[in-house]
């Protein structure tokens, strides 16, 4: 397998060994596509919403923190919620201080989770990019270890460990559908499979970072919004994910908010899986006809996060 010199199969193997015992090996649920109204042989649902901290982000954050000595000032991160919760979870487990800069759009459920983990929470502006700028300034002042939500090699390699688990548990799917914000998750998955599986990217219509970068031929800033913005609200695709996506990602699909919410609620009604909107893009794209797999093809979906207010799932 070949990939970015920063993230490749050996670095993902190393990450898996490093984080073993600190994160969960999450289940892979296999069911007929027809069970969720999809015309494909099987759906493989990687239940990463059951991960420590409620999202895949724990993998990369533990990997980065365990890969080096931690300064006395602890760690600092900017996050729409999930990365911050993962950093706070890892920091508490490893006994270091944690400061999280969040944008105003961060949901109440994610703010409450951060507070419960003992992190110092600072609202750093209207959008993720504003929170990141405030975070970078703070890191310069304190000397804390900077944790990036998606654009550090250890973080991307950690995310790739879930693809290695899928392969170990079930072999190779025909394709895998991955939600994209800044690209840490899809970067890790693309680096692991490196052309052996068709990888397709999914973005909300209101947060098209990878789609816009492909149209421009380079990473560009975009406005972000919509139902999944607190998880997929990066303004620009990451510098690590960008070349990996250029080399290994076959297609990018934009998914409407209404389809995302419908898929999220379907996962709750049919399977009692409580996931946030960002985790429902794969099913939404399939049901909306944006992705049309072969009838005999298994399709892997990563249910990437569960940091959602459960009350919102029973209101429809």
C-alpha positions in Angstrom: 0.0 0.0 0.0 1.2 3.5 -0.8 -0.1 6.8 0.4 1.0 10.2 1.7 4.5 10.1 3.2 2.9 11.4 6.4 0.2 8.8 6.7 0.4 5.3 5.3 -0.2 1.7 6.3 2.9 1.4 8.6 1.9 4.6 10.5 -1.6 3.3 10.8 -0.3 -0.1 12.1 1.8 1.8 14.6 -1.2 3.9 15.7 -3.3 0.8 16.2 -0.6 -0.7 18.5 -0.2 2.6 20.4 -3.9 3.2 21.1 -4.8 -0.5 21.9 -6.3 -0.6 25.4 -7.1 3.1 25.3 -9.9 3.0 22.6 -12.6 0.5 21.8 -12.6 -1.9 18.9 -16.1 -0.9 17.7 -18.5 -3.5 16.2 -19.3 -3.9 12.5 -23.0 -4.5 12.0 -23.7 -6.3 8.7 -27.3 -6.4 7.4 -29.1 -6.6 4.0 -29.3 -3.4 2.1 -33.0 -3.8 1.9 -33.3 -3.5 5.7 -32.7 0.2 5.3 -34.3 0.6 1.8 -31.0 0.4 -0.1 -30.4 -1.8 -3.3 -27.1 -3.4 -2.4 -26.1 -6.9 -1.2 -25.1 -5.7 2.3 -24.6 -2.7 4.4 -21.6 -2.8 6.8 -22.2 -0.3 9.5 -19.0 0.5 11.5 -20.5 1.6 14.8 -17.9 4.2 15.6 -20.5 6.2 17.5 -19.9 3.7 20.3 -16.3 4.8 20.5 -15.0 6.4 23.7 -16.0 10.1 23.6 -18.8 9.3 21.2 -16.9 9.5 18.0 -14.0 8.2 15.9 -11.9 11.2 17.0 -10.7 9.4 20.1 -8.5 7.3 17.9 -6.4 10.1 16.6 -6.3 12.1 19.8 -5.1 9.3 21.9 -2.5 8.5 19.1 -1.1 12.0 19.1 -1.0 12.3 22.9 0.7 8.9 23.4 3.2 9.5 20.6 5.2 12.1 22.5 5.9 13.5 26.0 3.1 15.8 27.2 4.0 19.3 28.4 3.1 20.6 31.9 0.6 23.0 30.3 -1.3 20.0 28.9 -3.2 20.2 25.6 -5.2 22.7 23.7 -7.6 22.2 20.7 -10.1 24.0 18.6 -13.2 22.0 17.8 -16.8 22.1 16.8 -17.4 19.5 19.5 -16.3 16.0 18.7 -12.6 16.5 18.5 -12.7 18.6 21.7 -14.7 15.8 23.5 -12.1 13.3 22.3 -9.2 15.4 23.5 -10.8 16.0 26.8 -11.5 12.3 27.2 -7.9 11.4 26.4 -6.5 14.2 28.6 -8.6 13.0 31.6 -7.5 9.4 31.0 -3.8 10.5 30.8 -4.0 13.0 33.7 -3.2 16.3 31.9 -5.0 19.6 31.6 -7.1 20.4 28.6 -8.4 23.6 27.1 -11.0 23.5 24.2 -11.9 26.5 22.0 -15.3 26.1 20.4 -17.3 28.1 17.8 -20.7 29.5 18.7 -22.4 26.9 16.5 -21.3 24.1 18.9 -24.4 22.2 20.1 -25.6 22.4 23.7 -25.1 18.6 24.0 -21.4 18.9 23.0 -20.8 21.8 25.3 -22.3 19.8 28.2 -20.1 16.8 27.4 -17.0 19.0 27.4 -17.9 20.5 30.8 -18.5 17.1 32.3 -15.1 16.0 31.2 -13.4 18.8 33.1 -12.1 20.7 30.1 -11.8 24.5 30.2 -14.1 25.6 27.4 -13.7 28.9 25.6 -16.0 30.2 22.9 -13.6 31.4 20.2 -15.9 33.0 17.6 -18.7 32.3 15.1 -17.2 29.5 13.1 -14.5 26.8 13.6 -11.9 28.9 11.8 -12.4 31.6 14.4 -12.0 29.1 17.2 -8.8 27.8 15.6 -7.3 31.2 15.4 -8.0 31.8 19.1 -6.6 28.4 19.9 -3.4 29.0 18.1 -2.8 32.2 19.9 -3.4 30.5 23.2 -1.0 27.7 22.4 1.7 30.3 21.8 1.1 31.8 25.2 1.0 28.6 27.2 3.2 26.1 25.4 0.5 23.4 25.6 0.6 20.6 23.0 -1.5 21.7 20.0 -4.1 19.1 19.1 -5.7 19.7 15.6 -9.1 18.4 14.9 -8.1 16.8 11.6 -4.8 18.1 10.2 -2.0 16.3 12.0 -0.4 13.1 10.9 -1.0 11.2 14.2 -4.6 12.3 14.1 -5.2 11.1 10.5 -3.3 7.8 11.1 -5.4 7.2 14.2 -8.6 7.6 12.2 -7.2 5.1 9.7 -7.2 2.3 12.3 -11.0 1.9 12.0 -10.6 1.0 8.3 -8.0 -1.6 9.4 -10.6 -3.0 11.8 -13.3 -3.3 9.1 -10.9 -5.2 6.9 -9.8 -7.5 9.7 -13.5 -8.2 10.6 -15.1 -8.6 7.2 -12.5 -8.2 4.4 -12.9 -5.6 1.7 -16.2 -3.9 1.0 -17.1 -2.9 -2.6 -17.0 0.8 -1.6 -16.9 2.9 1.6 -18.9 6.1 2.1 -17.3 8.6 4.4 -18.5 11.9 5.8 -16.1 14.8 5.3 -15.4 17.9 7.4 -11.7 18.8 7.5 -10.8 15.3 6.1 -9.1 13.5 8.9 -11.4 10.5 8.7 -11.4 10.1 5.0 -7.7 10.8 4.8 -7.0 7.9 7.2 -9.4 5.6 5.5 -8.0 6.4 2.0 -4.4 6.0 3.3 -5.2 2.5 4.6 -7.0 1.1 1.6 -4.9 3.0 -1.0 -6.9 2.1 -4.0 -8.0 -1.4 -3.0 -11.5 -0.1 -2.1 -13.6 2.6 -3.8 -13.7 5.5 -1.3 -16.4 8.1 -1.8 -16.7 11.4 0.1 -20.0 12.8 1.4 -20.5 16.5 2.4 -23.5 18.5 3.4 -24.6 21.0 0.8 -23.9 23.7 3.3 -20.3 22.7 4.1 -18.7 21.6 0.8 -14.9 21.8 1.7 -13.7 19.0 -0.5 -16.1 19.6 -3.3 -15.0 23.2 -3.5 -11.3 22.3 -3.4 -11.8 19.9 -6.3 -13.6 22.5 -8.3 -10.8 25.0 -7.7 -8.0 22.5 -8.0 -6.7 23.4 -4.5 -7.9 23.8 -1.0 -10.1 27.0 -0.6 -12.2 28.5 2.2 -15.9 28.0 2.1 -18.8 29.2 4.1 -20.2 26.5 6.4 -23.7 25.8 7.8 -26.5 23.3 7.9 -27.6 20.5 10.2 -24.1 18.8 10.5 -22.0 22.0 10.7 -21.0 21.4 14.3 -19.2 18.2 13.3 -18.5 18.8 9.6 -18.0 22.6 9.8 -14.3 23.0 8.8 -13.9 25.9 6.4 -11.1 24.3 4.4 -10.0 20.7 3.6 -6.9 19.7 5.5 -3.4 19.7 4.0 -2.9 16.1 4.8 -6.3 14.9 3.5 -6.1 16.9 0.3 -3.4 14.9 -1.5 -4.9 11.6 -0.2 -8.3 12.6 -1.5 -6.8 13.6 -4.9 -5.1 10.2 -5.2 -7.6 7.8 -3.6 -11.1 9.3 -3.4 -13.2 8.4 -6.4 -16.1 10.9 -6.0 -17.6 13.6 -3.8 -21.3 13.9 -3.2 -23.2 16.8 -1.7 -26.1 15.7 0.5 -29.2 17.8 1.3 -30.0 18.6 5.0 -33.5 17.1 4.7 -32.0 13.8 3.4 -29.5 13.7 6.2 -32.1 14.2 8.9 -34.4 11.6 7.3 -31.5 9.1 7.3 -30.6 9.9 10.9 -34.1 9.3 12.1 -34.4 6.1 10.0 -31.3 4.7 11.8 -33.0 5.4 15.1 -36.4 4.0 14.1 -35.2 0.8 12.5 -32.1 0.0 14.4 -32.2 2.2 17.5 -28.9 3.7 16.6 -28.6 7.2 18.1 -26.2 9.0 15.8 -25.6 12.7 15.1 -26.4 14.1 11.6 -22.8 13.8 10.4 -23.0 10.0 10.9 -26.1 9.7 8.6 -24.6 11.1 5.3 -23.8 7.7 3.9 -27.2 6.3 4.3 -28.7 9.6 3.1 -26.7 9.5 -0.1 -27.7 5.9 -0.8 -31.4 6.5 -0.2 -31.3 9.8 -2.3 -29.7 8.0 -5.2 -26.5 10.0 -5.1 -24.6 6.7 -4.8 -25.7 3.7 -6.8 -23.8 0.5 -5.9 -24.1 -2.7 -7.7 -26.8 -5.0 -6.4 -24.2 -7.6 -5.4 -21.9 -5.1 -3.7 -21.3 -4.7 0.1 -21.1 -1.0 1.1 -19.4 0.2 4.2 -20.8 3.2 6.1 -18.9 4.8 9.0 -21.4 5.9 11.7 -18.8 8.4 12.9 -20.4 10.1 15.9 -23.2 10.0 18.6 -22.9 13.3 20.3 -26.6 14.2 19.8 -29.4 15.1 22.1 -31.5 11.8 22.1 -34.7 13.9 22.5 -34.3 15.2 19.0 -34.6 11.6 17.6 -38.0 10.9 19.1 -39.7 14.2 18.0 -40.5 12.9 14.5 
